[in-house]
Amino acid sequence: MSLRTALPALCGYRRIRLTNSYVRSQKCSSYAHFQSCSADVNNIDSQNVKAITNTWIRRLQEESVPEADLSVKFITEHVLGKERTRDCDGKENDQNLTKEEARKINELCLQRLQRVPVQYIIGEWEFRYLTLKMMPPVFIPRPETEELVDVVAKHHSLADSKSDKFSFLEVGCGSGAICIKVMQRTIKCRMKRSQVFRNALCDDKAAQNSCLAFFILKFKDLIYFHSYFINFYLLDDASAFIAAATTCVAIDKNEVAVSLTRENANRCNVSDRIVLHRTDVRSVLPLLGSTKFDAIISNPPYIPEQDMALLQPEISRHEDAQALYGGRDGLDVVKDILRVSPAILKPNRLSSVWLEVDISHPELIDQWINSHDLGLKYSATFNDFTQRPRFCHIIRK
Ligand SMILES: C[S@@+](CC[C@H](N)C(=O)[O-])C[C@H]1O[C@@H](n2cnc3c(N)ncnc32)[C@H](O)[C@@H]1O
């Protein structure tokens, strides 16, 4: 039986790559048990960081809460800030916390004991160098999805290099992780060398960024560069391909998800290039009118029915089930997306559908497309970081 691979507890944390952690922990606290624990932990009245964090790590470990130490670290950093956490670390005997700080750390760790994902507790999470606001029950972006963005950005940056514009539809935007990051990664325009030098001297920030990007392009073998503004695949050409308009329509049937995407798009300065609709993908065609896209991208709900009972408490208790459940075989929303795709994609062979799915799905999707005359062709499957087949590329025939 295959399961989705990332856990919500700390799933977006880039330095830890965890697999198969959707599986329910054998020793899962009941609410009654949690209440009895909270009596204990309310007695943690120390005002020393090390004493509090060590007590909490032990407490969470006793209750088999995943990633106890990292959870406590994130919570402490959230309350104190990274710098103060570092300053306080290791000082065993000081009273280095105020009463209010100690109370806050205890309160948030108590939530973690109740299996609330740490992303919801601290209210934000990192997705490929973006810090996004998180809000229950909106789906927490998983690290594999960062790779979907990489694959899409790479494909469209190269394939579309003759065109200045790239537009896509995201189905099921959740917190906005995919659409915001893809918009940042596929920005491009052509620029002459003479223009590059003029841009360097002007006051316009975007122009200066394009100039910076030009030099990155020229010295790409020497430098590895990521920035808030420019994060793209470098193309070997005398012109620079940077900083123009990728546009996007993003839809989600959950109103909270649409609002969260809007807020995150504002935070990331891409709100002028994104149009949001609250809608089910099955009702999207009238909303789009005659607009056509270069790509449709989605990480849809795809957990098959039989796997839903195996989800970790962090997921089953706190994340929106409609963001997870994909019907009996996990393919309900995938099929809905494929049915509307021919009417939405631009009529050329570069137009693509990109899907993140369960490892059992690529083969089933290929067969389904072959048995339905939709004008689509299964093109390729890409692996995630655990080398498992997770991303499907489908093109127009
Ligand atoms: C797995 S989450 C992905 C969220 C986000 N794209 C990400 O990767 O972090 C799936 C999202 O699809 C939305 N959704 C589920 N069924 C849908 C449907 N039929 N039409 C539109 N959105 C849907 C859910 O509300 C949820 O936000």
The ligand as an SDF file (V2000), in Angstrom:
LIG
                    3D

 27 29  0  0  0  0  0  0  0  0999 V2000
   -3.2190   18.7520   -1.4680 C   0  0  0  0  0  0  0  0  0  0  0  0
   -3.8650   20.3600   -1.2840 S   0  0  0  0  0  0  0  0  0  0  0  0
   -2.6410   21.2950   -2.1770 C   0  0  0  0  0  0  0  0  0  0  0  0
   -2.4870   22.7060   -1.7230 C   0  0  0  0  0  0  0  0  0  0  0  0
   -1.3000   23.4560   -2.3290 C   0  0  0  0  0  0  0  0  0  0  0  0
   -1.3790   23.4860   -3.7510 N   0  0  0  0  0  0  0  0  0  0  0  0
    0.0010   22.8110   -1.8980 C   0  0  0  0  0  0  0  0  0  0  0  0
    0.5910   22.0390   -2.6710 O   0  0  0  0  0  0  0  0  0  0  0  0
    0.4460   23.0670   -0.7760 O   0  0  0  0  0  0  0  0  0  0  0  0
   -5.2470   20.2970   -2.3890 C   0  0  0  0  0  0  0  0  0  0  0  0
   -6.0700   21.5890   -2.4590 C   0  0  0  0  0  0  0  0  0  0  0  0
   -7.0940   21.3830   -3.4440 O   0  0  0  0  0  0  0  0  0  0  0  0
   -8.3220   21.9180   -2.9970 C   0  0  0  0  0  0  0  0  0  0  0  0
   -9.3790   21.1630   -3.6920 N   0  0  0  0  0  0  0  0  0  0  0  0
   -9.8240   19.9130   -3.4060 C   0  0  0  0  0  0  0  0  0  0  0  0
  -10.7410   19.5090   -4.2980 N   0  0  0  0  0  0  0  0  0  0  0  0
  -10.8790   20.5480   -5.1690 C   0  0  0  0  0  0  0  0  0  0  0  0
  -11.7120   20.7470   -6.3110 C   0  0  0  0  0  0  0  0  0  0  0  0
  -12.5550   19.7940   -6.7380 N   0  0  0  0  0  0  0  0  0  0  0  0
  -11.6210   21.9310   -6.9670 N   0  0  0  0  0  0  0  0  0  0  0  0
  -10.7680   22.9010   -6.5450 C   0  0  0  0  0  0  0  0  0  0  0  0
   -9.9730   22.7610   -5.4580 N   0  0  0  0  0  0  0  0  0  0  0  0
  -10.0240   21.6020   -4.7830 C   0  0  0  0  0  0  0  0  0  0  0  0
   -8.2890   21.7370   -1.4930 C   0  0  0  0  0  0  0  0  0  0  0  0
   -9.1570   22.6470   -0.8550 O   0  0  0  0  0  0  0  0  0  0  0  0
   -6.8140   21.9600   -1.1750 C   0  0  0  0  0  0  0  0  0  0  0  0
   -6.5450   23.3050   -0.8440 O   0  0  0  0  0  0  0  0  0  0  0  0
  1  2  1  0
  2  3  1  0
  2 10  1  0
  3  4  1  0
  4  5  1  0
  5  6  1  0
  5  7  1  0
  7  8  2  0
  7  9  1  0
 10 11  1  0
 11 12  1  0
 11 26  1  0
 12 13  1  0
 13 14  1  0
 13 24  1  0
 14 15  1  0
 14 23  1  0
 15 16  2  0
 16 17  1  0
 17 18  1  0
 17 23  2  0
 18 19  1  0
 18 20  2  0
 20 21  1  0
 21 22  2  0
 22 23  1  0
 24 25  1  0
 24 26  1  0
 26 27  1  0
M  CHG  2   2   1   9  -1
M  END
$$$$
